[in-house]
Amino acid sequence: MTQPSPNTVQTWPHAALPPRPDPMRVSLAFVEHRVNVWLRFGQPVRETVLDRWRRVATFEPNAVCCRVKWIGNDYGTALWQLMVLQAPMPFDGAQRIAGVVPRARILLRADGEQQVKAVLEKIDAIDALGIEPAAAAATYWQTVGNRLAACQPLPDYTSERHAVHLARGALR
């Protein structure tokens, strides 16, 4: 193998290009009376059907979605879980989550039937305002998650709060 001469500048072909963001893929499933993993909100750019029980929803970077997971067994409900997820951009902090590839930012996590139903009520209230829940401020979902963890009342999302969120986005 030959060594480059000392006067040669070594360049990498992709050194100047930022990394391409990977789309976020969320696995969904339905097996009657056993498993139900579905999207409560969020608009995937593509949905791939794997078989009659499983499919994969693909989201562009910065897209927000809500995945609800219910698992049952012979004795009843074994798991209730709700996560509001945001597809990360390159260099964003993100977590590894089972069923989400490659990773996602967790804006909100609710565990247990009581917490999940409380968050679903807030999502329904946002829908009732005529606002797409995926367009709500990420800081709202983080606040709801923090309130759940602290066993505090959950805040309402208002039209005024949404207007402020849209104005802040316009300034960026």
Secondary structure, DSSP 8 states (H G I E B T S, - for coil): -----TT-----TTTTS------EEEEEEEETTTEEEEEEE---SEEEE-SSSEEEEEE-TT-EEEEEEEEEETTEEEEEEEEEEE---TT---EEETTEEEEEEEEEEEESHHHHHHHHHHHHHHHHTT--GGGS-HHHHHHHHHHHHTT-------HHHHHHHHHHHHH-
